Structure formats: C-alpha cells, structure tokens
C-alpha cells in the first residue's frame, strides 16, 4: 500500500511563532547598526566634553591589570571646582601601564562633575562602535551569502524548466 501516512496527526504551523522568529531576526540584524550609532554618539559627547569641560588633575586609585581587555579599567579620583571629590573610570589599552597613585588629566562638565573623562584613555563608546562594526560585518556578510544562495537556486530552477 502506498500513499500518505495518516496515523500521525500533524500540528499546523502557528502564525505567532513565525512572527516571533521574524521579530527576533530583525532585532539581531539591527543590533549592530544601533550599537555603532550609540558608540559614535558616546565618542562625540566625550569629544565635546574634552573641548568645553573643566580640566583637573586626577589620581589613579585603582587598576586591575587583567588579560581580558574589557575588564582593564582604572578608577580615577579628582577634585571638582567646589572642592568635592568625584571618581570616574576609563578603559586601558594593553600597551598602557598606569600605576596606582599616578597623576592623570581629567576633564569634567562644570555643571555635572559626575560626567568626566580621563584624557589619554579610551571612551566606552570605542567598544560599542567596535562591537557594532563587527555585528554589521557578520550579519551583513551572512545576509549577502544568503541572497546569493537564494538567487543561485532561483536561477538554477528557472534554467531547468522547459521552454514551451
């Protein structure tokens, strides 16, 4: 006996699962450009603060010399114009070797001393922009490959059809 098996009941494809998959895919694809834009805006804000902020001397009070680049950070304390002590953090490259107790230059916003950057050290925006760029390259490249695979199959299928 040939034919379709009828002893197993098939579950119909639920539309909400397809929509959920599409939404997750779109969010993952858009994550790279969003991170890139956020990183650029953070870098721009830090550059603006560097041009317009108040310069102060700071002291490195903590540094973890670890191998993981995302965790290499220094904590710097500085005195604002009102003689209050504030702290800020900065990312450290592997070629930089800060020393606890060392002096660094800090730039802070006059109205908000909690918003500060350490000159000579990376902004957190650099990480966001780099991660966004990597995601754009990965998912953009994957998208291009999928388009080429689809087009190849489409044209092969079209070539196999007999012309009437």
Secondary structure, DSSP 4 states (H G I P E B T S, - for coil): --S---SSPPPPPPHHHHHHHHHHHHHHHHHHHHHHHHHHHHHHHHHHHHHHSEEEEEEEEEE---SSGGG-EEEEEEE-TTS-EEEEEEE--TT----TT-EEEEEE-SS-TTSEEETTSB-HHHHHHHHHHHHHHHHHHHHHHHHHHHHHHHHHHHHHSPP-
